[in-house]
Amino acid sequence: MFVRRGAAAAVVVSAVLLLGAGCEDPAPKAAGSTAAANKGGASPSATASPSAAAVMPSVIGKKSTEAEALVKALVTRPVEARGAYTDVTLAPDHGAWAVCFQTPAAGAAVASDTAVELSLVAPGTPCPEKAGAALHPSKAPAPAPSATPPKPAPKPKATVPTDTGSTGGDGGGNGDSGSTGGGADVYYANCTAAKNAGAAPIRRGQPGYRSALDRDNDGIACDK
């Protein structure tokens, strides 16, 4: 009887020991595991990584509609569009116009309030070499007229032919080359020529009169 009670007591003690082992607090082990994890490094979720800054895309060569859509995804301010040529007015509907220049440049960091400018050209129009150029530059002004007009060319002076004919009535000998007496518009080589022309006698002041034909100097040439 005593043996049975001793065995029963031993079973009870074993059961108590087993229950005690099962009820141990696992916290120390968990704490150790947590410490080991912290020793290895902080959790990735402990610090948030900073967000990447927005970068201006390259929109040169793109149509205005596509370029503005790319820019509006980054900034809240309206996109300012303008003509690339100073003498070309930007059309109200410029969606098909192409971008020649952009500000800011491609790759530049932009914030939500960054002002963006796009310089555009109409379809089929080449981009200028530099912003602000004129598509149809004005022609150079004509030189101003001179204050003093040019002087006209001098007229050639009239020359009176000299007579080598006779001063007498028949006009055979050499004569002088004196004054013509007002008949310089008509010339007779000698009195014979004057008579053949029906002009003799020729009085002083009449066409064809000259002192070389007036032999006696009486004012009448070729009178003999």
Backbone as JSON, one array per atom type, in Angstrom:
{
  "sequence": "MFVRRGAAAAVVVSAVLLLGAGCEDPAPKAAGSTAAANKGGASPSATASPSAAAVMPSVIGKKSTEAEALVKALVTRPVEARGAYTDVTLAPDHGAWAVCFQTPAAGAAVASDTAVELSLVAPGTPCPEKAGAALHPSKAPAPAPSATPPKPAPKPKATVPTDTGSTGGDGGGNGDSGSTGGGADVYYANCTAAKNAGAAPIRRGQPGYRSALDRDNDGIACDK",
  "N": [[0.83, -1.21, 0.0], [1.92, 1.18, 0.72], [3.83, 1.38, -1.2], [2.39, 1.88, -3.51], [1.32, 4.37, -2.96], [3.61, 5.89, -2.87], [4.51, 5.73, -5.5], [2.47, 6.99, -6.79], [2.76, 9.55, -5.81], [5.19, 10.24, -6.91], [4.51, 10.39, -9.59], [2.81, 12.55, -9.57], [4.56, 14.61, -8.84], [6.24, 14.64, -11.05], [4.49, 15.45, -13.02], [3.92, 18.02, -12.15], [6.4, 19.24, -12.44], [6.66, 19.13, -15.23], [4.56, 20.73, -16.02], [5.38, 23.13, -14.97], [7.66, 23.66, -16.5], [6.49, 24.05, -18.99], [5.13, 26.37, -18.59], [6.93, 28.44, -18.49], [8.06, 31.79, -19.02], [8.48, 33.03, -22.22], [9.61, 35.43, -22.85], [12.24, 36.45, -22.23], [13.8, 35.08, -24.15], [12.72, 36.0, -26.51], [13.31, 38.68, -26.21], [16.05, 38.55, -26.37], [16.35, 37.73, -28.99], [15.33, 39.97, -30.3], [17.17, 41.92, -29.56], [19.43, 40.92, -30.83], [18.65, 41.24, -33.44], [18.45, 44.02, -33.59], [21.08, 44.65, -33.16], [22.23, 43.79, -35.5], [21.36, 45.69, -37.4], [19.3, 48.56, -38.23], [15.79, 48.49, -38.82], [14.52, 48.57, -42.14], [12.24, 50.08, -42.39], [12.44, 51.95, -40.45], [13.53, 54.5, -40.98], [12.41, 56.83, -43.32], [13.05, 56.98, -46.83], [14.28, 59.77, -48.69], [12.27, 61.44, -51.2], [12.83, 61.42, -54.77], [14.01, 64.33, -56.62], [12.11, 66.33, -58.97], [12.76, 66.35, -62.46], [13.45, 68.37, -65.27], [12.11, 67.49, -68.37], [13.35, 66.73, -71.72], [11.97, 68.53, -74.26], [12.32, 69.6, -76.72], [11.67, 69.8, -80.14], [9.35, 68.37, -79.95], [5.75, 68.39, -80.32], [3.65, 71.1, -79.29], [1.41, 70.38, -77.72], [2.07, 67.82, -76.69], [4.45, 68.45, -75.33], [3.61, 70.29, -73.36], [1.96, 68.65, -71.86], [3.81, 66.89, -70.7], [5.24, 68.67, -69.11], [3.29, 69.76, -67.4], [2.8, 67.63, -65.76], [4.69, 67.87, -63.85], [4.86, 70.48, -62.81], [2.83, 73.06, -61.32], [2.24, 75.58, -62.19], [1.01, 77.54, -64.97], [2.09, 76.77, -68.3], [4.16, 78.85, -70.18], [3.85, 79.81, -73.43], [5.42, 80.9, -76.42], [6.22, 82.61, -79.52], [8.99, 81.52, -81.48], [10.17, 83.22, -83.27], [10.56, 86.72, -83.48], [9.01, 88.27, -85.16], [6.78, 86.8, -85.77], [3.53, 85.99, -85.0], [2.17, 84.15, -82.34], [-0.11, 81.54, -82.83], [-3.5, 81.24, -81.64], [-4.45, 78.6, -81.41], [-2.08, 76.56, -81.01], [-1.3, 73.95, -80.83], [-0.11, 72.14, -82.6], [2.29, 73.25, -83.16], [5.9, 73.25, -83.11], [8.43, 72.7, -80.62], [11.18, 74.78, -80.13], [12.97, 75.99, -78.31], [13.54, 75.68, -74.79], [12.86, 76.52, -71.38], [13.13, 75.82, -68.01], [16.32, 74.24, -68.9], [16.73, 70.94, -70.32], [16.99, 68.32, -67.95], [17.36, 69.91, -65.74], [16.63, 70.57, -62.3], [13.33, 70.85, -61.11], [10.73, 72.55, -59.36], [7.39, 72.46, -57.96], [6.36, 74.99, -58.38], [7.82, 76.08, -60.45], [8.52, 78.23, -63.2], [7.87, 77.64, -66.54], [8.95, 78.01, -69.85], [8.24, 77.87, -73.3], [9.41, 78.03, -76.57], [8.07, 78.33, -79.75], [7.54, 77.16, -83.16], [5.72, 77.42, -86.24], [4.16, 74.65, -88.01], [6.31, 73.17, -90.43], [8.08, 75.26, -90.47], [11.44, 76.17, -90.05], [13.53, 76.07, -87.11], [14.89, 78.99, -85.52], [18.37, 80.11, -85.46], [19.03, 81.23, -83.05], [17.25, 82.26, -80.12], [14.77, 84.81, -80.36], [15.29, 85.78, -82.87], [14.48, 87.15, -86.16], [12.13, 86.09, -88.57], [11.69, 87.18, -91.08], [13.85, 89.31, -91.79], [14.16, 92.86, -91.89], [14.99, 94.82, -94.8], [18.09, 96.46, -95.48], [18.2, 99.97, -94.97], [17.92, 102.36, -97.63], [20.66, 104.37, -98.78], [20.9, 107.73, -97.62], [19.96, 110.55, -99.61], [22.36, 112.73, -101.15], [23.21, 115.91, -99.74], [23.88, 117.98, -101.48], [23.11, 118.22, -104.84], [24.51, 116.4, -107.63], [26.77, 118.06, -109.85], [25.9, 119.12, -113.12], [27.3, 117.82, -116.17], [29.67, 119.78, -117.93], [28.77, 121.65, -120.83], [30.0, 121.16, -124.15], [32.06, 123.6, -125.64], [31.22, 125.75, -128.36], [32.87, 125.66, -131.44], [34.41, 127.76, -133.77], [34.83, 127.44, -137.14], [37.85, 127.93, -138.93], [38.72, 129.95, -141.74], [40.32, 129.34, -144.74], [40.09, 130.29, -147.19], [39.6, 132.59, -149.98], [39.46, 136.17, -149.59], [38.38, 137.8, -151.37], [36.12, 138.66, -154.11], [36.04, 136.44, -155.77], [37.03, 134.47, -154.21], [39.5, 133.02, -154.15], [42.06, 133.16, -152.88], [44.15, 132.94, -149.86], [42.68, 133.72, -146.74], [41.98, 135.65, -143.72], [41.2, 134.63, -140.35], [39.1, 136.03, -139.05], [36.5, 137.77, -137.17], [33.18, 136.46, -137.23], [30.95, 137.98, -137.29], [28.32, 137.43, -136.47], [27.24, 135.44, -138.06], [27.73, 132.74, -137.51], [26.35, 130.39, -137.6], [26.03, 129.62, -140.15], [28.22, 128.65, -142.68], [30.51, 129.54, -145.14], [32.97, 128.45, -147.26], [34.31, 130.06, -149.1], [33.84, 132.9, -151.26], [32.9, 131.96, -153.67], [31.52, 129.65, -152.95], [29.52, 130.87, -151.48], [28.2, 132.36, -153.43], [27.35, 130.34, -155.14], [25.5, 129.22, -153.45], [23.62, 131.15, -153.52], [23.69, 133.16, -151.65], [25.27, 135.42, -151.71], [25.44, 138.97, -152.2], [26.74, 139.12, -148.77], [25.71, 140.64, -145.91], [27.04, 142.3, -142.99], [26.26, 140.67, -140.01], [24.38, 139.0, -141.1], [23.57, 135.53, -141.71], [26.38, 133.52, -142.32], [28.13, 135.58, -142.88], [31.42, 136.75, -142.55], [34.46, 138.28, -141.62], [36.57, 137.45, -143.12], [35.58, 137.06, -145.64], [34.88, 139.56, -146.39], [36.42, 141.57, -148.25], [37.13, 144.3, -148.66], [36.39, 145.32, -146.33], [33.96, 146.64, -145.91], [31.68, 145.95, -144.75], [30.17, 144.34, -146.27], [30.2, 141.21, -147.55], [31.59, 139.28, -150.21], [30.71, 140.88, -152.32], [31.67, 141.53, -154.78]],
  "CA": [[0.0, 0.0, 0.0], [2.84, 2.29, 0.82], [4.52, 1.49, -2.5], [1.47, 2.5, -4.49], [1.2, 5.79, -2.68], [4.88, 6.53, -3.27], [4.54, 5.84, -6.96], [1.51, 8.03, -7.2], [3.35, 10.85, -5.48], [6.23, 10.52, -7.9], [3.85, 10.79, -10.84], [2.29, 13.89, -9.36], [5.71, 15.53, -8.86], [6.69, 14.75, -12.45], [3.5, 16.26, -13.76], [4.09, 19.41, -11.73], [7.61, 19.73, -13.08], [6.38, 19.31, -16.64], [3.7, 21.92, -16.18], [6.21, 24.31, -14.69], [8.53, 23.92, -17.67], [5.67, 24.55, -20.09], [4.6, 27.71, -18.29], [7.99, 29.44, -18.41], [7.85, 33.0, -19.85], [9.46, 33.06, -23.32], [10.0, 36.81, -23.13], [13.7, 36.67, -22.3], [14.32, 34.59, -25.42], [12.29, 36.93, -27.55], [14.08, 39.89, -26.04], [17.39, 38.29, -26.9], [16.28, 37.72, -30.45], [15.16, 41.35, -30.75], [18.45, 42.61, -29.39], [20.33, 40.48, -31.89], [18.22, 41.87, -34.69], [18.82, 45.42, -33.55], [22.53, 44.72, -33.28], [22.6, 43.61, -36.91], [21.04, 46.88, -38.18], [17.97, 49.06, -38.03], [14.8, 48.02, -39.77], [14.42, 49.5, -43.27], [11.1, 50.96, -42.23], [12.65, 52.86, -39.33], [13.7, 55.84, -41.54], [11.86, 56.92, -44.68], [14.0, 57.5, -47.81], [13.77, 61.0, -49.31], [11.76, 61.28, -52.55], [13.71, 62.0, -55.78], [13.56, 65.63, -57.12], [11.6, 66.31, -60.34], [13.75, 66.79, -63.44], [12.84, 68.9, -66.49], [12.36, 66.62, -69.51], [13.71, 67.37, -72.98], [10.78, 68.61, -75.1], [12.67, 70.24, -77.99], [11.29, 68.99, -81.28], [8.02, 67.81, -79.73], [4.64, 69.3, -80.52], [3.33, 71.86, -78.09], [0.47, 69.64, -76.89], [2.81, 66.77, -75.97], [5.42, 69.06, -74.43], [2.91, 70.86, -72.2], [1.48, 67.55, -71.03], [4.94, 66.39, -69.9], [5.61, 69.68, -68.12], [2.22, 69.91, -66.41], [2.88, 66.53, -64.81], [5.71, 68.19, -62.85], [4.67, 71.81, -62.22], [1.44, 73.5, -61.2], [2.06, 76.86, -62.87], [0.73, 77.4, -66.41], [3.24, 76.83, -69.2], [4.15, 80.05, -71.01], [4.26, 79.53, -74.8], [5.68, 82.1, -77.22], [6.8, 82.33, -80.83], [10.45, 81.53, -81.5], [10.56, 84.37, -84.07], [9.98, 87.94, -82.94], [8.06, 88.86, -86.1], [5.71, 85.83, -86.04], [2.57, 85.96, -83.89], [1.78, 82.8, -81.95], [-1.52, 81.28, -83.09], [-4.24, 80.82, -80.44], [-4.42, 77.14, -81.39], [-0.71, 76.23, -81.41], [-0.99, 72.61, -80.36], [0.73, 71.42, -83.56], [3.57, 73.95, -83.31], [7.02, 72.49, -82.56], [9.25, 73.39, -79.61], [12.56, 75.05, -80.54], [13.75, 76.31, -77.12], [12.82, 75.45, -73.54], [13.42, 77.03, -70.13], [14.53, 75.44, -67.81], [16.91, 73.29, -69.83], [16.5, 69.54, -70.0], [17.83, 67.8, -66.88], [17.39, 70.8, -64.59], [15.67, 70.25, -61.24], [12.18, 71.76, -61.1], [9.77, 72.44, -58.26], [6.01, 72.56, -58.44], [6.05, 76.36, -58.77], [8.79, 76.54, -61.44], [7.97, 78.79, -64.42], [8.39, 76.96, -67.73], [8.71, 78.74, -71.08], [8.48, 77.11, -74.52], [9.43, 78.84, -77.79], [7.49, 77.45, -80.75], [7.46, 77.57, -84.57], [4.6, 76.81, -86.95], [4.56, 73.45, -88.77], [7.02, 73.42, -91.67], [9.0, 76.39, -90.32], [12.64, 75.76, -89.32], [13.85, 76.82, -85.89], [15.97, 79.97, -85.71], [19.65, 79.74, -84.86], [19.0, 81.68, -81.66], [15.96, 82.79, -79.73], [14.63, 86.24, -80.57], [15.63, 86.18, -84.24], [13.35, 87.49, -87.02], [12.0, 85.19, -89.71], [11.84, 88.01, -92.28], [14.54, 90.54, -91.38], [13.94, 94.01, -92.76], [16.12, 95.14, -95.67], [18.88, 97.62, -95.05], [17.66, 101.21, -95.55], [18.69, 102.95, -98.74], [21.46, 105.51, -98.31], [20.25, 109.03, -97.72], [20.47, 111.33, -100.75], [23.35, 113.74, -100.8], [22.64, 117.25, -99.52], [24.11, 118.8, -102.68], [22.98, 117.38, -106.05], [25.72, 116.4, -108.47], [26.82, 119.1, -110.87], [25.79, 118.56, -114.48], [28.53, 117.86, -116.96], [29.73, 121.03, -118.74], [28.5, 121.49, -122.26], [31.18, 121.49, -124.98], [32.03, 124.93, -126.24], [31.12, 125.76, -129.83], [34.1, 126.07, -132.12], [34.18, 128.45, -135.05], [35.85, 126.97, -138.1], [38.68, 128.96, -139.56], [38.64, 129.95, -143.2], [41.59, 129.47, -145.47], [39.78, 130.66, -148.56], [39.88, 133.96, -150.45], [38.64, 137.24, -149.05], [37.88, 138.6, -152.49], [34.86, 138.26, -154.67], [36.07, 135.11, -156.36], [37.35, 133.52, -153.12], [40.54, 132.06, -154.51], [43.28, 133.21, -152.09], [44.06, 132.68, -148.42], [42.13, 134.82, -145.98], [42.21, 135.56, -142.29], [40.18, 133.92, -139.58], [38.55, 137.06, -138.17], [35.19, 137.59, -136.58], [32.14, 136.04, -138.15], [29.94, 139.02, -137.33], [26.97, 136.97, -136.15], [26.77, 134.38, -138.95], [28.49, 131.54, -137.2], [25.56, 129.18, -137.81], [26.18, 129.28, -141.57], [29.63, 128.82, -143.04], [30.9, 129.4, -146.54], [34.43, 128.38, -147.33], [34.76, 131.2, -149.88], [32.74, 133.62, -151.92], [32.33, 131.11, -154.72], [30.51, 128.8, -152.31], [28.39, 131.71, -151.08], [27.47, 132.7, -154.64], [26.68, 129.12, -155.6], [24.36, 129.0, -152.57], [22.67, 132.24, -153.7], [23.7, 133.99, -150.46], [26.07, 136.65, -151.91], [26.38, 139.41, -151.14], [26.34, 138.84, -147.39], [25.97, 141.81, -145.09], [27.47, 142.01, -141.62], [25.13, 140.27, -139.16], [23.6, 137.96, -141.75], [24.18, 134.21, -141.61], [27.46, 133.24, -143.26], [29.07, 136.69, -143.0], [32.62, 136.8, -141.73], [35.4, 139.3, -142.12], [37.49, 136.87, -144.11], [34.97, 137.18, -146.96], [34.7, 141.0, -146.68], [37.79, 141.95, -148.65], [37.39, 145.72, -148.46], [35.96, 145.64, -144.97], [32.9, 147.64, -145.97], [30.49, 145.37, -144.12], [29.47, 143.49, -147.22], [31.1, 140.15, -148.04], [31.31, 138.68, -151.51], [29.94, 141.83, -153.11], [32.33, 141.76, -156.07]],
  "C": [[0.85, 1.24, 0.0], [3.54, 2.51, -0.52], [3.64, 2.2, -3.5], [1.35, 3.99, -4.24], [2.47, 6.51, -3.08], [4.96, 6.69, -4.75], [3.61, 6.92, -7.44], [2.07, 9.41, -6.92], [4.41, 11.23, -6.49], [5.63, 10.98, -9.21], [3.34, 12.21, -10.73], [3.42, 14.91, -9.46], [6.2, 15.73, -10.29], [5.76, 15.62, -13.26], [3.64, 17.72, -13.43], [5.31, 20.02, -12.4], [7.39, 20.02, -14.56], [5.52, 20.55, -16.88], [4.48, 23.19, -15.94], [7.1, 24.66, -15.86], [7.73, 24.51, -18.82], [5.17, 25.95, -19.84], [5.68, 28.76, -18.15], [7.73, 30.59, -19.39], [8.91, 33.04, -20.96], [9.98, 34.44, -23.61], [11.49, 37.02, -23.19], [14.29, 36.22, -23.62], [13.95, 35.56, -26.55], [13.07, 38.22, -27.48], [15.48, 39.72, -26.58], [17.4, 38.31, -28.41], [16.15, 39.13, -30.99], [16.45, 42.12, -30.63], [19.42, 42.23, -30.48], [19.96, 41.13, -33.21], [18.61, 43.33, -34.73], [20.32, 45.6, -33.69], [22.96, 44.59, -34.72], [22.32, 44.85, -37.74], [19.62, 47.29, -37.95], [17.05, 48.55, -39.12], [14.69, 49.02, -40.92], [13.27, 50.49, -43.12], [11.3, 51.97, -41.12], [12.79, 54.29, -39.83], [13.21, 55.85, -42.98], [12.9, 57.52, -45.61], [13.43, 58.75, -48.46], [13.33, 60.75, -50.75], [12.69, 61.98, -53.55], [13.12, 63.31, -56.3], [13.1, 65.5, -58.56], [12.63, 66.91, -61.27], [13.02, 67.22, -64.7], [13.14, 67.97, -67.66], [12.78, 67.42, -70.74], [12.48, 67.33, -73.9], [11.06, 69.28, -76.43], [12.37, 69.29, -79.14], [9.91, 68.38, -81.15], [6.96, 68.85, -80.04], [4.25, 69.94, -79.19], [2.4, 71.08, -77.16], [1.18, 68.58, -76.07], [3.77, 67.36, -74.95], [4.73, 69.62, -73.18], [2.38, 69.78, -71.29], [2.6, 66.99, -70.14], [5.31, 67.38, -68.8], [4.56, 69.79, -67.02], [2.17, 68.76, -65.41], [3.86, 66.83, -63.68], [5.45, 69.5, -62.13], [3.19, 72.16, -62.21], [1.19, 74.82, -61.92], [1.78, 76.65, -64.34], [2.0, 77.53, -67.23], [3.09, 78.06, -70.09], [4.7, 79.7, -72.39], [4.41, 80.84, -75.55], [6.27, 81.69, -78.56], [8.32, 82.41, -80.78], [10.99, 82.7, -82.32], [9.84, 85.62, -83.55], [8.93, 88.54, -83.86], [6.96, 87.89, -86.51], [4.82, 85.75, -84.81], [2.16, 84.52, -83.62], [0.28, 82.62, -82.15], [-2.22, 80.86, -81.81], [-4.27, 79.3, -80.3], [-3.06, 76.7, -81.92], [-0.31, 74.83, -80.96], [-0.07, 71.84, -81.28], [2.07, 72.12, -83.79], [4.67, 73.16, -82.6], [7.84, 73.35, -81.6], [10.67, 73.54, -80.14], [13.47, 75.3, -79.33], [12.89, 76.08, -75.88], [13.6, 76.04, -72.37], [12.55, 76.53, -68.98], [15.0, 74.41, -68.85], [16.61, 71.87, -69.38], [17.49, 69.06, -68.94], [17.89, 68.68, -65.65], [16.31, 70.39, -63.59], [14.56, 71.29, -61.23], [11.33, 71.48, -59.87], [8.37, 72.63, -58.82], [5.66, 73.97, -58.9], [7.05, 76.93, -59.78], [8.07, 77.07, -62.68], [8.65, 78.15, -65.62], [7.98, 77.75, -68.96], [9.09, 77.87, -72.27], [8.39, 78.05, -75.71], [9.08, 77.93, -78.97], [7.59, 78.05, -82.16], [6.31, 76.81, -85.22], [5.08, 75.58, -87.72], [5.2, 73.83, -90.1], [8.0, 74.57, -91.62], [10.24, 75.93, -89.55], [12.85, 76.62, -88.09], [14.94, 77.84, -86.18], [17.25, 79.5, -85.05], [19.71, 80.15, -83.4], [17.64, 82.3, -81.37], [15.94, 84.3, -79.94], [14.99, 86.71, -81.95], [14.35, 86.48, -85.01], [13.32, 86.54, -88.21], [12.19, 85.94, -91.01], [12.52, 89.31, -91.88], [14.32, 91.65, -92.38], [15.19, 94.3, -93.57], [16.83, 96.38, -95.15], [18.33, 98.88, -95.7], [18.56, 101.74, -96.64], [19.49, 104.13, -98.22], [20.75, 106.82, -98.54], [20.82, 109.81, -98.89], [21.43, 112.41, -100.28], [22.68, 115.1, -100.66], [22.8, 118.14, -100.74], [24.02, 117.9, -103.91], [24.25, 117.44, -106.88], [25.64, 117.47, -109.54], [26.69, 118.48, -112.25], [27.11, 118.7, -115.23], [28.55, 119.12, -117.83], [29.5, 120.74, -120.21], [29.75, 121.84, -123.06], [31.01, 122.86, -125.63], [32.0, 124.83, -127.76], [32.43, 126.29, -130.42], [33.75, 126.69, -133.46], [35.24, 128.0, -136.03], [36.61, 128.15, -138.71], [38.64, 128.82, -141.07], [40.02, 130.15, -143.81], [41.37, 129.9, -146.9], [40.08, 132.13, -148.85], [38.96, 134.94, -149.78], [38.04, 138.09, -150.13], [36.57, 138.08, -153.01], [34.87, 136.86, -155.23], [36.49, 134.04, -155.37], [38.44, 132.57, -153.45], [41.71, 132.05, -153.58], [43.05, 132.87, -150.64], [43.54, 133.91, -147.72], [42.44, 134.66, -144.52], [41.06, 134.83, -141.63], [39.55, 134.86, -138.58], [37.17, 136.71, -137.7], [34.19, 137.22, -137.64], [31.02, 137.04, -138.21], [28.54, 138.53, -137.12], [26.47, 135.89, -137.05], [27.46, 133.08, -138.72], [27.7, 130.27, -137.46], [25.61, 128.74, -139.28], [27.62, 129.57, -141.98], [29.81, 128.58, -144.54], [32.41, 129.42, -146.59], [35.02, 129.56, -148.1], [33.56, 131.83, -150.56], [32.1, 132.8, -153.02], [31.25, 130.22, -154.15], [29.3, 129.61, -151.92], [27.55, 132.07, -152.29], [26.73, 131.5, -155.18], [25.46, 128.81, -154.76], [23.33, 130.1, -152.7], [22.63, 133.18, -152.52], [24.46, 135.29, -150.65], [25.2, 137.74, -152.54], [25.82, 139.19, -149.74], [26.71, 140.06, -146.57], [26.33, 141.38, -143.66], [26.23, 141.75, -140.74], [24.26, 139.21, -139.78], [24.31, 136.61, -141.62], [25.22, 134.0, -142.71], [28.45, 134.37, -143.41], [30.24, 136.46, -142.05], [33.61, 137.71, -142.41], [36.36, 138.75, -143.16], [36.93, 136.97, -145.51], [34.73, 138.65, -147.36], [36.06, 141.6, -147.0], [38.09, 143.41, -148.37], [36.86, 146.21, -147.1], [34.91, 146.75, -144.97], [31.6, 147.13, -145.35], [29.67, 144.5, -145.03], [30.47, 142.5, -147.79], [30.61, 139.63, -149.37], [30.43, 139.58, -152.37], [30.58, 142.1, -154.45], [32.58, 140.44, -156.75]]
}
